[in-house]
Amino acid sequence: EGQLVESGGGLVQPGGSLRLSCAASGFTFSDYHMDWVRLAPGKGLEWVGRIRNKARGYTTEYAASVKGRFIISGDNSKNAVHLQMNSLKTEDTAVYYCSRSPNGNILDSWGQGTLVTVTS
Amino acid sequence: DIQMTQSPSSLSASAGDRVTITCRASQGISSQLAWFQQKPGTAPKPLIYAASSLQSGVPSNFSGSGSGTDFTLTISSLQPEDSATYFCLQYLTYPFTFGEGTKVEIK
C-alpha cells in the first residue's frame, strides 16, 4: 500500500553537507505531502520539514532549527524526495525518517530511517 | 510555535489495565492531533489522526479523544506488545510539533 526507503545517511564533519533520499513506491507520489522527521539520541521526535503535493505547488516548510540550512526537493520522474543538509551541526545527529501525508491524514506511512552522525 | 505537553513522561502498568496518556497544546489546535507508537530501533507507527480516527490496521483497543487543547490516548486493555514510547503531534500550524513522549512499560 505504499513503501518508503531512505538512503544517504552517514558520518560527516561539522560544517559539512549530506543529501538524503527517500524512494517512494506503491502510491501516486505527487498526490501526497512528504515530510522529514528526525529522532536524535536520547531525545524525542522532531519534525524537520515538508514538501507539499503537486496540487499545492510543491511548496516547502521547515522547522526553525534547520531553516536556511536544509532544502527539501522532489523528483517526480523517480518518485523520490530529497533532503539536502548543509552547514551541519553536531545537534543534527539523528535518525532521519521520511513519511507521507495524504489529504486529511498525517504521516500515515514511514520509511525505516537513515542515520546521520555529525562529528569531528 | 505551539508547545505540546505530554503526561505522564512514563508509566508502568499490568497487562489488561486501562492506560490513558494526555497531551495538552499551548493553544487551540481544533482536532489536528495525531498519536504515534515507537519501539527502539524502529520507525514510528501511526495510531490515530484527527484526534480520534484510527489509522488502518491499528487494533481497536487504541482510541483517541479531545479537541481544542486537551487530548487523550487510551489503551483499553494493555498488551505486552504495547510496551513502547508514545508521542502526540499537532499539525494545525507550522512548524508541526511533537510532545516529549510517554514511555509505557509492562509490569
Chai-1 contact restraints between the chains, C-beta under 6 A:
chainA,res_idxA,chainB,res_idxB,connection_type,confidence,min_distance_angstrom,max_distance_angstrom,comment,restraint_id
A,G44,B,F98,contact,1.0,0.0,6.0,A-B,restraint_1
A,G44,B,E100,contact,1.0,0.0,6.0,A-B,restraint_2
A,G44,B,G101,contact,1.0,0.0,6.0,A-B,restraint_3
A,L45,B,F87,contact,1.0,0.0,6.0,A-B,restraint_4
A,L45,B,F98,contact,1.0,0.0,6.0,A-B,restraint_5
A,W47,B,P95,contact,1.0,0.0,6.0,A-B,restraint_6
A,W47,B,F96,contact,1.0,0.0,6.0,A-B,restraint_7
A,E61,B,Y94,contact,1.0,0.0,6.0,A-B,restraint_8
A,A63,B,P95,contact,1.0,0.0,6.0,A-B,restraint_9
A,Y97,B,A43,contact,1.0,0.0,6.0,A-B,restraint_10
A,N105,B,Y49,contact,1.0,0.0,6.0,A-B,restraint_11
A,I106,B,A34,contact,1.0,0.0,6.0,A-B,restraint_12
A,I106,B,Y49,contact,1.0,0.0,6.0,A-B,restraint_13
A,I106,B,Y91,contact,1.0,0.0,6.0,A-B,restraint_14
A,L107,B,P46,contact,1.0,0.0,6.0,A-B,restraint_15
A,D108,B,P46,contact,1.0,0.0,6.0,A-B,restraint_16
A,W110,B,A43,contact,1.0,0.0,6.0,A-B,restraint_17
A,W110,B,P44,contact,1.0,0.0,6.0,A-B,restraint_18
A,Q112,B,A43,contact,1.0,0.0,6.0,A-B,restraint_19
A,G113,B,A43,contact,1.0,0.0,6.0,A-B,restraint_20
